[in-house]
Amino acid sequence: MEITMGIARFTVIGLLFLTICSPGLLASGFENTGLGTTARGMGGAFRAIANDWTAAYYNPAGYAFSLDNQLGADLGLLHNRHELTPDYWFRDDVGNEYMSGIVNDVTLFNHHEILSNPTAGFMVRLPLWGETVFGLSAYQPFDYAISWKAYDPDAAGFYSYNDNASAALPDDQYRTDLDVVAFQLTAGREFVPGKLALGVGLQLLRGDLIFNDLILRKNPLTGTAADRPRDRIPEFTNNDGMGWGFGLNGGMLWKPTERLNVAVTARLPFDISIDGTTELRFVLPENEQAKDEANPNSVDHFFLSGAVVSLEADMKTKLKLPPSLAIGFAYEVTEKLTVAMDVEYTLWSRYDGLDFTYSNFSIEEYSNNVYIDSTMDFFSADLIRPADWNNAGKIMVGASYDFREYLTFLGGVSADQSAIRDAVEFSPQFVDTGDKYCFSGGFVAHVDRWDLGLVTSYTNYPDHEPGLNDVNNDDIFDSFPGEYKAAVYETILSFNYRF
């Protein structure tokens, strides 16, 4: 017992360390692809098996049937291979195209990096409430990370806007770095010995969000100062915040026969209010001739000067997380071969986008600038990024084969319906181009009390070509047009120790 408590204390410290910061993985929308090599190797079809510590994520009821205490961790390594060929042209009233400053007809790649997702947990059977099994784990049910640079007037041949604009441009113009970490206390108990178990996980959720955006805002002025190509002014926002919330994760595991398992699970994350700061940068157009013709003391003169205006402010937004329901089946075909299937339905319609509200602007640098004072409504406007996503289903099928007592092979496939499949709002911050298919395989080596796993997977996305849309008629385009291509490669390493 003393050894067990020592391991528990060590694990709690380790969980906090591992999940302080970890970029993300992706399924539909911004849901995690899962965790653990056994589950991921079987394509995610694990709810009716749930026989290791990762049952905290898949089905907490699985804890009840575990005969061993367990301590485990895994590391997901993911590489997004996404491409975007912009086709971002404005059109005038008669349909003529003109430039926007976006680099069109050039294939762009998301910022390439290996994203890591560490998770860990332990479970222990205690003589409480009828030999209830308890566990503590930390994992990310939702996360996403991607970054792009797409606006460069020089590269786009858009010299007439501002010859010096490129030097003032950030690299992470379109960026999402979203991490929702669940610190989960799990309990599972048998209610019909050997037949029926129930489990529940109580979650403390921490949400961290970095959301960078480029808005081509309509010039608030009229006349020469707002003539094309000065009719749209680029605004770069860097929103950075965090917040806390709660969630529930429950499940049932039923064994109607010796070979068949049936599972039902539900997840209910509550909304997270995100508070933080934002940085706003506006690159104004430059036109010496028009500026010379304007009154030197006028707002028009300032808006033709090519100035870079930078402001800071407090930021608030709400992250509306989707609940989900799932059922699972597992069948022991032989003593060596087990096949499984899960079906999950996620209520992505609850997520309606991100509305950033700004306040307490830091404008000391411009305190004597009458031009900014008179146009502060333009510089301080809130950012609204609407989303009209659909509920989405996912089916997962997998198998495990005990080749030898020391080696288990895993294989699986999943079909994931896109939450954004019918949405007209489409941006580089969430590249979910359509219904996708994931193929995975790997093995788990059993050495004494250790299980050591390695799994790799490939997710194939369809191509997608959205158009230019202003969904809520606020003169801000909610869709980034172009040709999107996507693929994801992932490798998962894990260990599990039974004691």
C-alpha positions in Angstrom: 0.0 0.0 0.0 2.8 2.4 0.8 4.4 1.7 -2.6 1.1 2.3 -4.3 0.7 5.7 -2.6 4.2 6.7 -3.5 3.5 5.9 -7.2 0.3 7.9 -7.0 2.1 11.0 -5.6 4.8 10.7 -8.3 2.1 10.3 -11.0 0.2 13.4 -9.9 3.3 15.5 -10.2 4.1 14.0 -13.5 0.6 14.6 -14.9 0.8 18.3 -14.1 4.3 18.6 -15.7 3.3 16.7 -18.9 0.2 18.7 -19.7 1.3 22.3 -19.0 1.9 22.8 -22.7 1.4 20.4 -25.6 0.3 21.2 -29.1 -2.4 19.2 -30.6 -3.8 16.4 -32.7 -7.0 16.4 -34.8 -10.1 14.4 -35.5 -13.3 16.0 -36.7 -13.5 19.7 -35.8 -10.8 20.1 -33.1 -11.4 16.8 -31.3 -8.4 14.7 -30.3 -7.8 11.6 -32.3 -7.5 9.6 -29.1 -4.8 8.2 -26.9 -3.0 5.0 -26.0 -1.4 2.5 -28.5 -3.9 -0.3 -28.1 -6.9 2.0 -28.7 -5.3 4.0 -31.5 -3.8 0.8 -33.1 -7.4 -0.5 -33.3 -8.6 2.6 -35.0 -10.2 3.9 -31.8 -12.5 0.9 -31.3 -11.8 0.5 -27.7 -14.8 1.4 -25.6 -16.0 -2.2 -25.2 -12.5 -3.4 -24.3 -11.2 -0.6 -22.1 -8.7 -2.8 -20.2 -5.9 -0.3 -19.5 -5.6 3.1 -17.9 -6.8 4.9 -21.1 -10.3 3.7 -20.3 -10.5 7.0 -18.4 -10.9 8.5 -21.9 -12.8 5.8 -23.7 -15.0 4.2 -21.1 -14.5 4.7 -17.3 -16.5 1.6 -16.6 -13.6 -0.5 -17.9 -11.7 0.3 -14.7 -14.0 -2.0 -12.7 -12.9 -5.1 -14.5 -9.2 -4.5 -14.1 -7.4 -6.9 -11.9 -4.2 -5.0 -11.7 -3.2 -1.6 -10.6 -1.7 0.3 -13.5 0.6 3.2 -14.3 1.0 4.4 -17.9 1.8 7.2 -20.3 1.9 7.7 -24.0 3.3 10.3 -26.4 1.6 11.2 -29.7 3.8 12.7 -32.4 1.8 14.3 -35.2 2.7 16.0 -38.5 0.2 18.0 -40.5 0.9 18.0 -44.2 -1.6 20.6 -45.4 -1.5 22.7 -48.5 -3.4 25.8 -49.5 -3.4 27.5 -53.0 -5.2 30.8 -52.4 -7.7 32.2 -54.9 -8.5 35.3 -52.9 -9.7 38.0 -55.3 -12.0 40.8 -54.7 -14.7 41.7 -57.2 -16.3 45.1 -57.9 -19.9 45.8 -58.6 -19.6 44.7 -62.2 -17.7 41.5 -61.5 -14.2 42.6 -62.3 -11.4 41.0 -60.1 -8.8 42.9 -58.3 -6.0 42.0 -55.8 -6.4 41.6 -52.1 -2.8 41.3 -50.9 -3.1 37.6 -50.5 -0.5 35.5 -52.4 -2.7 33.9 -55.0 -2.0 30.9 -57.2 1.0 29.8 -55.1 1.0 26.6 -53.1 1.5 27.4 -49.4 2.3 24.9 -46.7 1.3 25.1 -43.0 4.2 25.7 -40.6 5.8 22.3 -40.5 6.6 20.9 -37.1 6.3 17.7 -35.1 3.4 18.3 -32.7 3.6 16.4 -29.4 0.8 15.3 -27.1 1.9 13.6 -23.8 -0.8 11.9 -21.6 -0.5 9.9 -18.5 -2.6 8.2 -15.8 -2.8 5.6 -13.1 -5.6 3.4 -11.7 -5.7 1.5 -8.3 -8.2 -0.8 -6.7 -9.1 0.4 -3.2 -11.3 -1.3 -0.5 -13.9 1.4 -0.8 -17.6 1.0 -1.9 -17.3 -2.6 -2.9 -13.7 -2.7 -4.3 -14.1 0.4 -6.4 -11.2 1.2 -8.8 -10.1 4.8 -8.8 -7.8 6.6 -11.2 -6.3 10.0 -12.0 -5.3 10.9 -15.5 -4.5 13.9 -17.7 -5.2 14.0 -21.4 -6.5 16.3 -24.1 -10.0 15.6 -25.3 -9.8 18.7 -27.6 -6.8 20.3 -29.3 -5.6 21.7 -32.5 -2.4 23.5 -33.8 -1.8 25.0 -37.2 -0.1 28.2 -38.6 0.0 29.9 -42.0 1.4 33.0 -43.7 -0.7 34.0 -46.7 -0.6 37.9 -46.9 2.4 39.6 -48.5 1.7 42.5 -50.8 5.2 42.4 -52.3 5.0 38.7 -53.2 1.4 39.2 -54.5 2.5 42.0 -56.8 0.3 44.4 -54.7 2.9 47.2 -54.6 0.4 50.0 -55.0 -0.9 49.4 -51.4 2.2 50.0 -49.3 5.7 49.5 -50.5 7.0 48.9 -47.0 4.2 46.7 -45.8 6.1 43.4 -45.9 8.5 44.4 -43.1 5.6 44.9 -40.7 3.9 41.6 -41.3 3.8 38.8 -38.7 4.6 35.3 -39.8 1.8 33.6 -37.9 -1.0 35.5 -39.7 -3.5 32.6 -39.5 -2.9 30.5 -36.4 -4.8 28.3 -34.0 -3.2 26.7 -31.0 -6.0 25.2 -28.9 -5.4 22.9 -25.9 -8.2 21.6 -23.7 -6.6 19.5 -21.0 -8.8 17.2 -18.8 -7.5 16.4 -15.3 -9.9 13.5 -14.6 -10.7 11.6 -11.4 -12.2 8.3 -12.4 -14.1 5.7 -10.5 -15.4 2.3 -11.8 -17.4 -0.3 -10.0 -19.0 -3.7 -10.8 -22.7 -3.7 -10.1 -23.3 -7.3 -11.4 -20.0 -9.2 -10.7 -18.3 -10.2 -13.9 -21.3 -8.9 -16.0 -22.0 -5.2 -15.6 -19.9 -2.2 -14.6 -20.5 1.6 -14.5 -17.9 4.3 -14.4 -17.7 8.1 -14.2 -15.0 10.6 -14.6 -15.1 14.1 -13.1 -13.0 16.5 -15.1 -11.4 19.8 -14.4 -10.8 21.3 -17.8 -8.1 23.9 -18.6 -8.5 25.6 -21.9 -5.6 27.5 -23.6 -6.2 29.4 -26.8 -3.9 31.3 -29.2 -5.9 32.5 -32.2 -4.2 34.8 -34.8 -6.3 36.2 -37.6 -6.1 38.5 -40.6 -9.1 40.7 -41.2 -9.3 42.8 -44.4 -11.5 45.5 -42.8 -13.4 47.9 -44.9 -11.8 51.3 -44.9 -13.9 53.6 -42.6 -13.1 56.7 -44.8 -14.5 57.8 -48.1 -13.1 59.5 -51.2 -9.5 59.3 -52.2 -8.3 57.7 -48.9 -10.6 54.7 -49.6 -10.1 54.3 -53.3 -9.0 50.9 -54.5 -6.6 49.3 -53.5 -7.0 51.2 -50.2 -10.6 50.1 -49.7 -9.5 47.2 -47.5 -7.0 47.6 -44.6 -5.3 44.5 -43.1 -5.8 44.0 -39.4 -3.6 41.3 -37.7 -4.9 40.1 -34.3 -3.0 37.9 -31.8 -5.5 36.6 -29.2 -3.9 34.7 -26.3 -5.9 33.5 -23.2 -6.9 30.7 -21.0 -9.7 29.6 -18.7 -11.1 26.8 -16.5 -14.2 24.6 -16.7 -15.7 21.3 -15.8 -16.8 18.1 -17.6 -18.2 14.7 -17.1 -17.3 11.4 -18.8 -19.4 8.3 -18.0 -19.8 4.8 -19.3 -21.3 1.4 -19.0 -19.6 -1.9 -19.9 -21.8 -5.0 -20.1 -20.7 -8.6 -20.8 -23.7 -10.6 -21.9 -21.6 -13.6 -22.8 -18.0 -14.7 -22.2 -17.0 -13.5 -25.7 -19.1 -10.4 -26.2 -18.8 -7.0 -24.6 -21.1 -4.0 -25.1 -20.4 -0.4 -24.1 -22.3 2.8 -23.9 -20.5 6.1 -23.2 -21.3 9.8 -22.9 -19.1 12.9 -22.6 -20.4 16.3 -21.4 -17.8 19.1 -21.4 -19.1 22.5 -20.2 -18.3 25.8 -21.9 -15.0 27.5 -21.0 -14.7 31.2 -20.7 -11.3 32.3 -22.0 -9.7 35.5 -20.7 -6.5 37.0 -21.9 -4.9 39.7 -24.0 -4.8 40.7 -27.6 -2.4 42.6 -29.8 -3.8 44.4 -32.9 -1.7 45.6 -35.8 -3.1 47.7 -38.6 -1.0 48.4 -41.8 -2.3 51.5 -43.3 -2.0 52.2 -47.1 0.6 54.5 -48.4 0.2 56.9 -51.3 2.4 60.0 -51.4 0.5 61.8 -54.2 -2.9 61.4 -52.6 -1.4 62.2 -49.1 0.1 65.5 -50.5 -3.3 66.4 -51.9 -5.0 65.8 -48.6 -5.2 68.3 -45.7 -2.1 67.6 -43.5 -4.3 67.8 -40.4 -6.9 65.4 -41.7 -7.7 61.8 -41.0 -7.4 61.2 -44.7 -3.7 62.3 -44.6 -3.0 59.9 -41.7 -4.7 57.0 -43.5 -2.6 57.5 -46.5 0.7 57.7 -44.6 1.6 54.0 -44.5 1.7 54.0 -40.7 1.6 50.8 -38.7 -0.8 51.1 -35.8 -0.3 48.7 -32.9 -2.7 48.4 -29.9 -3.1 46.1 -26.9 -6.3 45.2 -25.1 -7.9 42.7 -22.8 -9.8 39.9 -24.5 -12.7 37.6 -23.7 -14.3 34.8 -25.6 -16.2 31.6 -24.9 -15.2 28.1 -26.1 -18.4 26.0 -26.6 -17.3 22.4 -26.4 -19.5 19.6 -27.9 -20.9 16.6 -26.0 -20.8 13.2 -27.6 -22.5 9.8 -27.3 -21.0 6.4 -28.4 -21.7 2.7 -28.4 -19.1 0.0 -28.8 -18.9 -3.8 -29.3 -16.0 -6.2 -28.8 -16.0 -9.9 -29.7 -13.4 -12.5 -28.8 -13.3 -14.6 -32.0 -10.6 -16.9 -30.6 -8.3 -16.8 -27.6 -5.9 -14.8 -29.7 -8.1 -12.6 -31.9 -10.5 -9.9 -30.7 -12.4 -7.6 -33.1 -14.2 -4.4 -32.1 -16.4 -1.6 -33.5 -17.3 1.8 -32.0 -19.8 4.4 -33.3 -19.6 7.9 -32.0 -21.8 10.9 -32.5 -20.6 14.4 -31.6 -22.9 17.4 -31.3 -20.6 19.9 -33.1 -23.6 22.2 -33.8 -23.0 23.5 -30.2 -19.8 25.2 -31.4 -20.9 28.4 -33.1 -17.5 30.0 -33.6 -15.4 32.5 -31.6 -16.5 35.9 -30.6 -13.7 38.0 -29.2 -14.7 41.0 -27.1 -12.0 43.7 -26.5 -11.7 46.2 -23.8 -9.2 48.4 -21.8 -7.2 49.4 -24.8 -3.6 50.5 -24.3 -3.3 53.6 -26.4 -0.6 55.6 -24.5 1.5 55.8 -27.6 -1.3 57.4 -29.5 -2.8 59.5 -26.7 -2.2 62.7 -28.6 -3.2 61.3 -32.0 -6.5 62.9 -33.0 -6.7 60.7 -36.0 -6.9 57.5 -34.0 -9.3 59.2 -31.5 -11.7 60.1 -34.2 -11.6 56.6 -35.8 -11.3 54.5 -32.6 -14.4 52.5 -33.4 -12.5 51.1 -36.4 -9.4 50.3 -34.4 -11.2 48.8 -31.4 -13.8 46.7 -33.2 -14.5 43.2 -31.8 -13.7 40.2 -33.8 -16.5 37.7 -34.7 -15.6 34.4 -36.3 -18.9 32.6 -36.8 -19.2 28.9 -37.5 -22.2 26.8 -38.6 -21.0 23.3 -38.1 -23.0 20.1 -38.3 -23.2 17.2 -35.8 -20.9 14.5 -37.0 -20.6 10.7 -36.7 -17.5 8.5 -36.6 -17.2 4.7 -37.0 -14.1 2.8 -35.9 -13.3 -0.8 -36.6 -10.2 -2.7 -35.2 -8.7 -5.9 -34.2 -6.0 -7.2 -31.9 -4.1 -10.5 -32.3 -2.0 -12.1 -29.6 0.7 -13.4 -31.9 2.8 -14.7 -28.9 2.5 -14.2 -25.2 5.0 -11.4 -25.5 3.6 -9.7 -28.7 0.2 -8.3 -29.8 -0.4 -7.0 -33.2 -3.0 -4.2 -33.8 -4.8 -2.8 -36.8 -7.8 -0.6 -37.4 -9.6 1.9 -39.7 -12.0 4.8 -39.0 -14.3 6.9 -41.1 -14.8 10.4 -39.6 -17.6 12.6 -40.9 -16.5 16.3 -41.1 -18.3 18.8 -38.9 -17.5 21.5 -41.4 -18.7 19.6 -44.5 -21.6 22.0 -45.3 -20.2 25.2 -43.7 -19.6 28.2 -45.9 -17.2 29.6 -43.3 -13.9 28.1 -44.0 -10.5 29.5 -42.9 -6.9 28.2 -42.6 -7.4 28.1 -38.8 -9.4 24.9 -39.0 -8.5 22.7 -41.9 -11.2 20.0 -41.9 -11.8 19.6 -45.6 -14.4 16.8 -45.5 -15.1 13.2 -44.5 -11.8 11.5 -43.9 -10.4 8.0 -43.4 -7.7 6.9 -41.0 -5.6 3.7 -41.2 -3.6 2.6 -38.2 -1.5 -0.3 -37.2 1.2 -1.3 -34.7 2.1 -3.6 -31.8 2.4 -3.9 -28.1 5.3 -5.9 -26.6 4.7 -7.5 -23.2 7.8 -7.8 -21.0 7.1 -9.1 -17.5 4.8 -6.4 -16.0 5.5 -3.9 -18.8 3.4 -3.2 -21.9 5.4 -1.2 -24.5 3.5 0.0 -27.6 4.2 1.5 -31.0 1.5 2.6 -33.4 1.5 4.6 -36.6 -1.5 6.1 -38.5 -2.3 8.0 -41.7 -5.4 10.1 -42.2 -6.5 11.0 -45.7 -8.6 14.1 -46.4 -10.5 15.1 -49.6 -9.6 18.2 -51.5 -11.8 21.3 -50.9 -12.3 24.6 -52.7 -14.4 27.1 -50.7 -15.4 30.5 -52.1 -15.3 34.0 -50.6 -18.2 34.6 -48.2 -19.4 37.2 -45.7 -21.8 35.1 -43.7 -23.2 37.7 -41.3 -22.9 40.7 -43.6 -20.5 42.6 -41.4 -18.1 43.5 -44.2 -15.6 40.8 -42.9 -15.1 37.8 -45.1 -15.6 34.6 -43.1 -14.2 32.2 -45.7 -10.7 32.0 -47.2 -11.1 30.9 -50.8 -8.6 28.6 -52.5 -7.7 24.9 -52.9 -7.0 23.0 -49.7 -5.3 19.6 -49.6 -4.6 17.8 -46.3 -3.0 14.7 -44.8 -1.9 13.8 -41.3 0.8 11.3 -40.1 0.9 10.2 -36.5 3.0 8.0 -34.3 2.2 7.0 -30.8 4.6 5.5 -28.2 3.4 4.2 -24.9 4.2 2.2 -21.8 2.0 0.6 -19.2 3.1 -0.9 -15.9 0.9 -3.3 -14.0 1.5 -3.8 -10.3 
